[in-house]
Amino acid sequence: MPAPLTLDGFRADLAEFLYQRPDEVDLEESPLLTGLDSLRIVTLIERWRETGVDVNFVELAECTSFAQWWHLLSTRQARQARQSPQSPQSCQSRQSRQEGADRAGA
């Protein structure tokens, strides 16, 4: 089994592609505003999949900050570790589910 992805590892991966030190990575920053292109994002996804985290480009594209990326990855990793049949919510699916609940309650 591959070593799990940690927050430090996540920061180090981002830093490599942002040409920064891991402690310089601002998790509240938008991935789109950092200059990460789709090829680099796909490369990161492949790296994270090697640690056992099943995530795809669309799921990350729905997130507006690196902090949301980390939340998605860490939640997915924890659920996969528990071998839960449920898939973790993406950034967009949480919002859609809440909007549906709001409409149903109206």
C-alpha positions in Angstrom: 0.0 0.0 0.0 1.4 3.5 -0.9 2.2 6.0 1.8 -0.8 8.3 2.4 -0.8 11.9 1.2 -0.1 14.3 4.0 -0.6 18.1 4.2 3.1 18.5 4.1 3.4 16.3 1.0 0.5 18.2 -0.6 2.2 21.5 0.0 5.5 20.1 -1.3 3.8 18.9 -4.5 2.2 22.3 -5.0 5.4 24.1 -4.3 7.3 22.2 -6.9 4.9 23.3 -9.6 4.6 26.8 -8.3 8.3 27.3 -8.0 8.0 28.1 -4.3 9.0 26.6 -1.0 6.3 24.5 0.7 6.0 27.1 3.5 5.3 29.8 0.9 2.2 28.0 -0.6 -0.9 29.9 0.4 -3.7 27.4 0.8 -6.3 30.1 0.5 -5.1 31.0 -3.0 -7.0 30.1 -6.1 -5.3 27.5 -8.2 -6.4 29.5 -11.3 -4.6 32.6 -10.2 -1.3 30.8 -9.4 -0.6 30.0 -13.1 -1.0 26.3 -12.8 -2.0 25.0 -16.2 -4.0 21.9 -17.0 -0.9 19.8 -17.7 0.6 20.5 -14.3 -2.8 19.9 -12.6 -3.1 16.5 -14.4 0.5 15.7 -13.3 -0.4 16.5 -9.7 -3.5 14.3 -10.0 -1.5 11.4 -11.2 1.0 11.9 -8.4 -1.8 11.9 -5.8 -3.4 8.8 -7.4 -0.1 7.0 -6.8 -0.7 7.6 -3.1 -4.1 6.0 -3.4 -6.3 9.1 -3.6 -8.8 8.7 -6.4 -9.5 12.2 -7.7 -10.1 13.7 -11.1 -9.6 17.0 -12.9 -13.2 18.0 -12.9 -13.5 17.6 -9.1 -10.5 19.8 -8.6 -11.7 22.4 -11.1 -14.9 22.8 -9.0 -12.8 23.9 -6.1 -11.8 27.6 -5.7 -8.7 27.3 -3.4 -5.9 24.9 -2.5 -7.5 24.5 0.9 -10.6 23.1 -0.9 -8.3 20.8 -2.9 -6.7 19.5 0.4 -10.2 19.1 2.0 -11.3 17.0 -1.0 -8.1 14.9 -1.1 -8.0 14.3 2.6 -11.7 13.5 2.8 -11.4 11.1 -0.1 -8.3 9.5 1.3 -9.9 9.0 4.8 -13.1 7.4 3.2 -11.0 5.2 1.0 -9.0 4.1 4.0 -12.2 3.1 5.7 -13.3 1.4 2.5 -16.6 3.2 2.6 -18.9 2.5 -0.4 -19.9 6.2 -0.4 -17.9 8.5 -2.5 -16.9 11.8 -0.9 -18.6 14.9 -2.0 -16.9 17.2 -4.5 -16.9 20.9 -4.0 -19.8 21.3 -6.6 -21.8 18.3 -5.3 -22.0 19.7 -1.8 -23.4 23.0 -3.1 -25.9 21.2 -5.5 -27.1 18.9 -2.7 -27.7 21.9 -0.4 -29.5 23.8 -3.1 -31.8 20.8 -3.7 -32.5 20.6 0.0 -33.3 24.3 0.1 -35.7 23.9 -2.8 -37.4 20.8 -1.2 -37.9 22.7 2.0 -39.4 25.7 0.3 
